[in-house]
Structures are given as structure tokens and as C-alpha cells.
């Protein structure tokens, strides 16, 4: 039996998860998920399902006329009974609530995501003429406060890679474990820092996705399309060293083609890479919370500083909209504009 592609397997797993989540939602929701299947990723549909679950739980618990009604039994007519003010109440509720005996908090970003989910939900049924009102469209999206982008400085990148390679600041027990994984870890961290690929793109790599003739890796982007990302000599050296070791390993069934393997001889997953990055970064910097995405921001910053080409950065990082890239690197853009003030000389001073 042919080993299934990582990304295809993720989509299958997500499809199974979505079917389970749909059972806890009103039955009419199936039309929505079927309708958006061709325009959204499986991960997005699961996020919608979670968000809608919170919304319908809120409705049956806050509306006296719905009290005690099982969510799956709610009819589509309920959609037309909801007013804009009810959705505002829902957004207020999201600030703090309890679910399954756990406290839940939502910042502006969390509220925005849930409102966007609700808007998509309402838009679908409104356009299909299955409802006559669209109160979600009347609610303003919560304003997000800009946050400074966390990234590693040049000297921090050097210290990080040195720590991955040498483990000078680790405990003895950490060092014993590190001896088994340092070649893999150095290849992985160098790849993330040297290409800016997403962690999901990294863990999805197979051995045959690496091309040393052209120094490129074939990855699958968020939208499902494949693209080749190129790497430099440092990444090449780290990957080649790791592959010598990797080809001696016999992985578990179903993980034969995976480039990066865990100690359990299975494909590394996203959570494992997140923990790995956190472990090394916490040794190098105590004040910054570094994640794989922050390594991606570090790469984007370095590339922009070296080239000054925001369109190149957007293309390499896989941003569909260059405005997304501009927003991320606005601070650097501003410093470049400031430096331009002193470049052009009008008159030479005597």
C-alpha cells in the first residue's frame, strides 16, 4: 500500500473531526460546510465548527425560549430571530465565560475570529435565500491594537544555533537527550531560520522533496498549492549532514518518507517542533516568547533588510496579499524612509 502524503492525511483526519463536530451543531449547518468545502481549507472549516459551537451554546443558555433545547434540534428559522444587538451581547459574553468547567477568555483577536466565522455563516444562508436577515453584517469587526512583532536579532540567531549545536547551557540530562537529536535539530532549526517556511510546511516535508542539485525544497502552501523554496549553503550543509544520519534510520510504518523523525521513529508533528523551538529559544532569550512563527518573522526581517524588496519577501513567505507583508514589516519600512532623509544632499557644506 502506497504511503499517503502528509497533507492529504491531515485533510482526511480533519474531515473525520469535522463530522464529529457537526453532530453537536444544528443539523442545517451541514449545508454551510458542504457549500464552503471548495473555497476553504479543512483546518478553516474545523475552526468555523468550534466557533459556531460556542455561538449556539450561548444562544440556548442565554435565551429563555430556547432553554433546554438540544443544539442539534435548533431550526434554521432561529437565524432570522437573532438581532444585531444579540450578536453584540454574544461578543461581550466572549470576553469571559465557562465551558466544560473551564474558564475561557477571548481577546480582541479571538472575538474578531468568531465574528468573522459568524459573518461567513450568515452570508452563506443569506445568499442562498434560506434566511431573510443578516444581522452579523451589521456588527463592526473589533479593532485590533497593533503589537510589536517579536523576532530574533542577529546575535540571538547565532547564539540559538550555537546552542542547538553544542548544548553548552543545558543540564546533563538534557545533554544526554540532545546527543541523540542534535543533528536533526540543527537541520530543522537552520531550515526554519534560512527559508522562513511555516511549521506545517516543515513537518510535511518528505525526503524526496529536497533537491540538492538546485538547493530547493518542494512544500505545500496553506492554499494547497505546491511551490519550490530555495535555500543557501548553511541550510544545504545542515540538511546533507542530517540526511546521512536519516537514511540509516528505519521509520515506523506509514512514516517511511518523512524527512524529520521523532525519537519514536514517526514523522515530527507541529506540537513537537513548537516545543523544540521553545526549549532552545528559552535558553538564549528569557524575555522573548519565540515560536516557529517568530523564526519565520526573523527570516522575513533579515530578507527585507538585505533586499528592501517587499514583493520578494511576500512571494518567498507565501503571502497572498503584499499588504499583509507590509503590515508585518512596517517598522522596518519606516526606518528605511527615515534613513532616506539623509541620503540626498542638496548642497555640500563648506
Secondary structure in CASP SS format (residue, H / E / C, confidence):
PFRMAT SS
TARGET T0000
AUTHOR 0000-0000-0000
METHOD secondary structure of the structure
MODEL  1
X C 1.00
X C 1.00
X C 1.00
X C 1.00
X C 1.00
X H 1.00
X H 1.00
X H 1.00
X H 1.00
X H 1.00
X H 1.00
X H 1.00
X H 1.00
X H 1.00
X H 1.00
X H 1.00
X H 1.00
X H 1.00
X H 1.00
X H 1.00
X H 1.00
X H 1.00
X C 1.00
X C 1.00
X C 1.00
X C 1.00
X C 1.00
X C 1.00
X H 1.00
X H 1.00
X H 1.00
X H 1.00
X H 1.00
X H 1.00
X H 1.00
X C 1.00
X C 1.00
X C 1.00
X C 1.00
X C 1.00
X C 1.00
X H 1.00
X H 1.00
X H 1.00
X H 1.00
X H 1.00
X H 1.00
X H 1.00
X H 1.00
X H 1.00
X H 1.00
X H 1.00
X H 1.00
X H 1.00
X H 1.00
X H 1.00
X H 1.00
X H 1.00
X H 1.00
X H 1.00
X H 1.00
X H 1.00
X C 1.00
X H 1.00
X H 1.00
X H 1.00
X C 1.00
X C 1.00
X C 1.00
X C 1.00
X H 1.00
X H 1.00
X H 1.00
X C 1.00
X C 1.00
X C 1.00
X C 1.00
X H 1.00
X H 1.00
X H 1.00
X H 1.00
X C 1.00
X C 1.00
X H 1.00
X H 1.00
X H 1.00
X H 1.00
X H 1.00
X H 1.00
X H 1.00
X H 1.00
X H 1.00
X H 1.00
X C 1.00
X C 1.00
X E 1.00
X E 1.00
X E 1.00
X E 1.00
X C 1.00
X C 1.00
X E 1.00
X E 1.00
X E 1.00
X E 1.00
X C 1.00
X C 1.00
X H 1.00
X H 1.00
X H 1.00
X H 1.00
X H 1.00
X H 1.00
X H 1.00
X H 1.00
X H 1.00
X H 1.00
X H 1.00
X H 1.00
X H 1.00
X H 1.00
X H 1.00
X H 1.00
X H 1.00
X H 1.00
X H 1.00
X H 1.00
X C 1.00
X C 1.00
X C 1.00
X C 1.00
X C 1.00
X C 1.00
X C 1.00
X H 1.00
X H 1.00
X H 1.00
X H 1.00
X C 1.00
X C 1.00
X C 1.00
X C 1.00
X C 1.00
X C 1.00
X C 1.00
X C 1.00
X C 1.00
X C 1.00
X C 1.00
X C 1.00
X C 1.00
X C 1.00
X C 1.00
X H 1.00
X H 1.00
X H 1.00
X H 1.00
X H 1.00
X H 1.00
X H 1.00
X H 1.00
X H 1.00
X H 1.00
X H 1.00
X H 1.00
X H 1.00
X C 1.00
X C 1.00
X C 1.00
X C 1.00
X C 1.00
X H 1.00
X H 1.00
X H 1.00
X H 1.00
X H 1.00
X H 1.00
X H 1.00
X H 1.00
X H 1.00
X H 1.00
X H 1.00
X H 1.00
X H 1.00
X H 1.00
X H 1.00
X H 1.00
X H 1.00
X H 1.00
X H 1.00
X H 1.00
X H 1.00
X H 1.00
X H 1.00
X H 1.00
X C 1.00
X C 1.00
X C 1.00
X H 1.00
X H 1.00
X H 1.00
X H 1.00
X H 1.00
X C 1.00
X C 1.00
X E 1.00
X H 1.00
X H 1.00
X H 1.00
X E 1.00
X E 1.00
X C 1.00
X C 1.00
X C 1.00
X C 1.00
X E 1.00
X E 1.00
X E 1.00
X E 1.00
X E 1.00
X C 1.00
X C 1.00
X C 1.00
X C 1.00
X C 1.00
X E 1.00
X E 1.00
X E 1.00
X E 1.00
X E 1.00
X C 1.00
X C 1.00
X H 1.00
X H 1.00
X H 1.00
X H 1.00
X H 1.00
X H 1.00
X H 1.00
X H 1.00
X H 1.00
X H 1.00
X H 1.00
X H 1.00
X H 1.00
X H 1.00
X C 1.00
X C 1.00
X C 1.00
X C 1.00
X C 1.00
X C 1.00
X C 1.00
X C 1.00
X C 1.00
X C 1.00
X C 1.00
X E 1.00
X C 1.00
X C 1.00
X E 1.00
X C 1.00
X C 1.00
X C 1.00
X C 1.00
X C 1.00
X E 1.00
X C 1.00
X C 1.00
X H 1.00
X H 1.00
X H 1.00
X H 1.00
X H 1.00
X H 1.00
X H 1.00
X H 1.00
X H 1.00
X H 1.00
X H 1.00
X H 1.00
X H 1.00
X H 1.00
X H 1.00
X C 1.00
X C 1.00
X C 1.00
X C 1.00
X C 1.00
X C 1.00
X C 1.00
X H 1.00
X H 1.00
X H 1.00
X H 1.00
X H 1.00
X H 1.00
X H 1.00
X H 1.00
X H 1.00
X H 1.00
X H 1.00
X H 1.00
X H 1.00
X H 1.00
X H 1.00
X H 1.00
X C 1.00
X C 1.00
X H 1.00
X H 1.00
X H 1.00
X H 1.00
X H 1.00
X H 1.00
X H 1.00
X H 1.00
X C 1.00
X C 1.00
X C 1.00
X C 1.00
X H 1.00
X H 1.00
X H 1.00
X H 1.00
X H 1.00
X H 1.00
X H 1.00
X C 1.00
X H 1.00
X H 1.00
X H 1.00
X H 1.00
X H 1.00
X H 1.00
X H 1.00
X H 1.00
X H 1.00
X H 1.00
X H 1.00
X C 1.00
X C 1.00
X C 1.00
X C 1.00
X C 1.00
X C 1.00
X C 1.00
X C 1.00
X C 1.00
X C 1.00
END
